[in-house]
């Protein structure tokens, strides 16, 4: 794993629309598809929106079939929507977070997360807050970029 630049940031809370997913993290795309369909049916403009993947469990200790996550979207403008299942409103907490940028295909994210938790946090001499989920912000998507050009910000809430 190359030496990544790990940053300490203070974030504002982020209000999201989200669809829950249980199962392998690499299958969260199914929940993003459900969210996109739901928004499309309501003609919600999503240009400028941030796609966010929220992850609750450690895949090295939780069975893959039981991993909990959310596929979420942060809209640039708050849409006046009646929220109905499977979509929910969700707020990511603000505060101090460690952040690193992963560049490359999504299958490399698991190794990047392992490095981030095991070595990256040591650079900041900080501990994660496991009471809040880690998350990814997708700066581009496979529809927009080749796998090697994908850019994903990884965030860990800090204690």
C-alpha positions in Angstrom: 0.0 0.0 0.0 1.5 3.3 -1.0 2.1 6.0 1.6 -1.2 8.0 1.7 -1.7 11.6 2.9 -3.9 11.5 6.0 -5.6 14.7 7.0 -7.4 15.9 10.1 -10.6 17.7 9.3 -13.6 19.2 11.2 -16.8 18.5 9.3 -20.2 20.0 9.6 -23.1 17.5 10.0 -24.3 16.3 6.6 -28.0 15.7 5.9 -28.6 12.8 3.4 -31.2 10.7 1.7 -30.2 7.1 2.2 -31.2 3.5 1.4 -30.0 0.8 3.9 -28.1 -2.3 2.6 -27.2 -5.5 4.4 -24.7 -7.8 2.8 -21.3 -7.6 1.1 -20.0 -4.0 1.0 -19.1 -4.4 -2.7 -22.8 -4.9 -3.4 -23.8 -1.5 -2.1 -24.3 -0.4 -5.7 -27.7 -2.2 -5.5 -28.8 0.3 -2.8 -27.4 3.2 -4.9 -29.5 2.0 -7.8 -32.6 1.8 -5.6 -32.0 5.4 -4.4 -31.4 6.7 -8.0 -34.6 5.0 -9.2 -36.6 6.5 -6.3 -35.2 10.0 -7.0 -35.8 9.6 -10.7 -39.4 8.7 -10.2 -39.8 12.0 -8.3 -37.9 14.0 -10.8 -35.4 15.2 -8.2 -32.4 17.0 -9.7 -29.2 15.4 -8.5 -26.6 17.4 -10.4 -23.9 18.5 -8.0 -25.1 16.0 -5.4 -22.5 14.0 -3.4 -22.7 10.2 -3.4 -21.8 8.8 0.1 -21.3 5.2 1.2 -21.8 4.7 5.0 -20.3 1.7 6.7 -21.0 0.4 10.2 -19.1 -2.9 10.5 -15.6 -4.3 10.3 -15.6 -6.9 7.5 -12.8 -8.8 9.2 -15.0 -9.5 12.2 -18.6 -9.5 10.9 -19.9 -12.1 8.5 -20.2 -10.7 5.0 -23.9 -11.5 4.8 -24.5 -9.3 7.9 -22.5 -6.2 7.0 -24.6 -3.0 7.4 -24.2 0.0 5.2 -26.2 2.8 3.6 -26.1 4.2 0.1 -26.7 8.0 0.4 -26.9 11.2 -1.5 -26.3 14.7 -0.2 -28.3 17.0 -2.4 -26.9 20.5 -3.2 -30.4 21.9 -2.6 -32.7 20.5 0.0 -35.6 19.0 -2.0 -39.1 19.3 -0.4 -39.9 15.6 -0.6 -42.2 13.3 1.2 -39.7 10.6 2.3 -41.1 7.1 2.0 -39.5 3.7 2.3 -37.0 2.4 1.2 -35.5 6.0 1.4 -34.9 7.7 4.7 -33.4 10.9 5.9 -30.1 10.4 7.6 -27.6 12.8 9.3 -23.9 12.1 9.4 -22.5 13.7 12.5 -20.0 16.5 12.2 -16.8 16.9 14.2 -13.3 15.7 13.9 -12.6 13.1 11.2 -9.5 11.6 9.6 -9.6 11.7 5.8 -7.5 10.1 3.0 -8.0 10.0 -0.7 -8.1 6.6 -2.5 -7.3 6.7 -6.2 -8.2 3.6 -8.2 -10.7 0.9 -8.6 -13.3 0.1 -5.9 -11.9 -3.4 -5.2 -8.8 -1.7 -3.8 -10.9 0.2 -1.2 -10.8 -2.7 1.4 -7.0 -2.6 1.4 -7.1 1.2 1.6 -9.4 1.0 4.6 -7.2 -1.5 6.3 -4.1 0.7 5.8 -6.1 3.7 7.0 -7.2 2.1 10.3 -3.9 0.3 11.0 -1.3 2.8 9.9 -3.0 6.0 8.8 -4.5 6.9 12.1 -1.2 6.4 13.8 0.2 9.3 11.8 -2.4 11.5 13.5 -1.9 9.8 16.9 -5.7 9.6 17.1 -8.3 6.9 17.9 -11.4 6.1 15.9 -14.8 6.6 17.4 -16.6 3.3 16.6 -19.9 4.7 17.9 -20.2 6.6 14.5 -19.9 5.0 11.1 -17.0 5.5 8.7 -18.0 6.7 5.2 -16.8 7.3 1.7 -17.5 10.3 -0.6 -17.3 9.4 -4.3 -15.7 12.3 -6.2 -16.5 10.5 -9.5 -18.2 7.3 -10.6 -17.6 4.4 -13.0 -20.0 6.2 -15.4 -17.6 9.2 -15.5 -14.1 7.7 -15.2 -12.0 4.6 -15.9 -11.4 2.3 -12.9 -7.9 3.6 -12.4 -9.1 7.2 -12.4 -11.8 6.8 -9.7 -11.3 9.1 -6.7 -12.9 8.2 -3.3 -12.5 10.1 0.0 -12.4 7.9 3.1 -13.5 9.3 6.4 -13.1 8.0 9.9 -14.8 9.8 12.9 -12.4 10.4 15.7 -12.8 10.1 19.4 
